[in-house]
Structure formats: structure tokens, C-alpha cells
């Protein structure tokens, strides 16, 4: 039997695919049950996190195992096999062990060095043990992975290479400041009460936020988390005014009301649909004071807009969240015309899409909506030479440009930027007064919310982009060496264990031979007393043990080396061992291992 892992992660698949392939808890259970019921696999475990889905199995055939595991992942994730295959990776035997150990150390995480993955590996093992889908191989593998991960964090500075996904996400809002300084005295709404939401709530409570409100579909879980926050952090995290941090629980249907008072929202639920739509966020933002920043230099040296220092403007109505409506072009030409430092580069009607810098990156659907907006005003005209006006393009040329760009978007998914962008004046966005952190997969918060003035949205996709350029700590090399050493040690132990049943069967056969010869001696020499019989028996056993000692020790050493699996077959052939006897020893050891793992799981549950 051999270890096989088939999976996909943020390194092999875009966030949109991971979002669709996310497995619920029930789907994970069904996947495990179907995997062990399949012919190629005898053991199975699923490691499913916000940025990876991996299926581990002990299989007897590589190609059949890959085909079966890939098919099962497609069936239970809901993503078609043909589409999913291009994003899957496969690791086998030592490479599979190396992969899991690297994952456990945080080397394969979106934020390198984060330690939360250890808890997720532990949960994956516990689930497999409860369902009895993990046998000797996967139990040993996952328990060793946990030890390797803990060793990496204790012996190196891998923690300095990155933080948890929660901390990294909050740092995107802090923009150079510490999370503690940025979060101090803010009101926080946490949606969900799972491990990620709890970690976010605890992180923000330690930072000294004014209040943490926990909303969850199961109110009891929200209440437990809020109580825990009060007990653990209320006294240790004190705000600037000297009062303690508050925490309370609310039903999930109170989210819309709480959103109007929150400064920070963290959402991580197991919902399959959106928890916060852009319309809900827009409604919550109505009537809030949004601070317009003072004049700043634009990205190309120009002014990005101006407003009196410290001025505030109250927006009674925010633009609709839908893009490309009849009243609001997605490129927002009306807003661009209001900026004092922006020259009039376009008319209200007939705005050209030929300026590729303006549409680069736009989704195909948005482009089509923009085209409809252009057509409405295409009949308008501008007088040549009139101050502040521009000549409109020929409608036929405009339609041709839109058609070409839409065709490109249909192939690539987004409009490509084919040449150096033309200078485009940027409209200043108000300083965010509502920070949204979406850590769910699939996403909880509508991506369109980032278009709202005063709103900043950070989700898994934007975190992946931000972490791509994150510096790697020097300790990463040391962790890689630890992983390599541990993989070699695990492989040696696994190969040595593979020959153990054969050695046990050999010694059992030798003991049977000794017992048979002593019985034959009793028949020939019935006058032997007990002392004499005992001495003869011990002498024969010592002779047999000495003859077998050196070969069995040496064969274990040889079997532990790469390519040593054949020594078990050689031993069986040389001593004519019964294959069924060897298999019976293996089954007995497997039952003992399962029993020990079950007892350890029970002990963990009582702890």
C-alpha cells in the first residue's frame, strides 16, 4: 500500500475555483466514507481549509487511485471533473509525506509561517479517526506532521516570516501602522463563531477595541464566544479611556442593524451564499459621515482632488451598488468631471472605450453594461471648438471597439491592457469608515461592496495578491531542512515497519519448530525430569535466537533504506514463510493501532 494525495490550493487554482469547490462538513464526511468504500483505497483523510482541499489515501494502485480520488473530489465539490483536473496536483509516497510536512510547518500557506494550519490538521485527523477511515499509515502520518509543525515553530523563527491570515488581513487596513494602534477603540462586528472568527475576535479584543459584537446562526455559540472574550480579554485589554473591552452576542438577523454602528466587520461562516450583499452594506452606510482626504499628489504627480483639511461631508444617498445602470456609467465620468483639477476629457454622452487604460481589467459583463450606457447618449452631439467639449467618435467605430474588447474579455475573463496606460485622473475616495474583512471560502461579502465610498473590503483573493510579494524570512531555509530530515526519518520508519510482520512471522515459525522438537524429545526420552527438560528447551531456544538475531536486525536496517521493500519478499522466500501468516500479523497490528488511536481520541475528548 502507498500514500497518495490529490488536491488543489491557492497555489494551483484561482480563488473563484476554490470558492466553488469548498466542502461543507457534511460533504467532507461523505467524501471520506465514499473514498474508503472505493476499491483502490483502504484509508482516507480530508484536509479542507479556506485555501486548500486535499484528499489523502492509502492506495494499492497509483493510476487507479488518482482517477478514483479525482472523481470523488469532483463529485463532492460540485466542480466538474474536466474543469477541476487542470487545477489538481498529485503527490505520491515520499513526495506526499514531504507535502503534508511542509503544509504543517506553514511553508505552503498563503501567509508563510502561520500556525493555524496545525489546528486544522489536528481536526482532519480527529474526523478521520471518528469515522474510522484513518488506519495505521494516516494516523502515523498526521501525528508526525503535527510534531514536525510544532518542531518548526519551536526551533526556528518561522513565526517571523508571516502571521495568521487574520493578522495579515488586519494589517492591510492598518497600512503600515500596527494592528493594535489601528484597532484601538473601534467597534467590531464578527459574523460567525468558528475557529477563524474566534481567532479574529480574540486578536481584536487584545488590541483594545471598544466593543466586539458576535453574530452567528446558532445564538448559543455566539454567546459562548462573547462570554469567553469578556472572561479572557476584558480586564487585560483596556481602552484609552480606561474602560474594559465589551463583548456581546446578537442573532444573525441583527447583522444589518449592527452594521450601521460597526467600524470593522470580520466574516467567516460556512454559508454557501452571500452573508452581506452590497445593497445591505450601502444601506448601512447611509447617513454616516465620510471624511474626504486633504489634497494629495496623484500617482503621476497630479493632484488627486482637494478638500479643506479635516472637512467632513455627510452623504445622504450613496450610488447604487449595481454597475452600469442607465444613470451611472461604470467608469463614473460624472464624478471625474467634478474634480477641480481634472480637465474635461469626455462628454456626458458617447464616452469612448478606446482609452484602454480606462477599461483594462473590467469584467465582460460590466463592459456590456457600459456599452448600453454609451448607446443611450450616442445621439447627442458636441459643437466643434466649443469650450470644454470634445468631438464624439463615430457610433460605428465605438460599437466596433466595444465588440473587440468584449471578445477579448470573453476569452480572458477580463479586458486586457494591451499597451502602456494613458494618464487617467483618479477620483479621490473618502477615507474608509467601514473596514470589511472576508475570510470565508466561499466568500461571505459581496465583492461589489468595495465600490462604495467609505468602504474598504479585503477578502481571500486580495490577501493572496498581497502575500505574493511578502518577504521570506531566513528561517524558511532552516524549516525546509527540518522537513527534509523528517521525511527521510518517516520513510525509513515506514519501510522498517513494512518488514516487521515478516520478521514476526519468521520468529513465530522458529518458536513453533522449537516447540515441536521439544515435544518429539519428550517422546524419545520420557525419563527426563522437569529440570533437565527446561535446560534442553532453553538451550535450543538460545541457539535459534542467536542464529536469527543478526539476519533479522540486518534486514530491518536494509529495509529502512530507499529501495529496501524487496527484503521482506526475500525473507519470505528464503524461509518459505506462509503469506497468510504474515498478513494475519499485519492485521493484528493494525487492530492494535486503531484501538490505541481510538483510546487517545477518547482521552482528548475528555480533556
PEZIMO-V857555 format. One record per helix or strand of 2 or more residues. SS is the DSSP state (@ for helix, = for strand). FROM is the first residue (numbers start at 1). TO is the last residue. If there is no record, write none. Layout:
SS;FROM;TO, SS;FROM;TO
//
This chain:
=;2;9, @;15;21, @;25;37, =;41;49, =;52;59, @;62;77, @;81;85, =;89;92, @;94;104, @;116;130, @;136;155, @;158;161, @;165;174, @;179;183, =;187;191, @;195;206, =;211;216, @;219;233, =;246;251, @;252;259, =;264;267, @;278;285, =;289;291, =;312;314, @;333;338, @;356;359, @;364;376, @;395;412, =;434;438, @;447;451, =;455;458, @;460;467, @;475;524, @;530;560, @;566;575, @;579;606
//
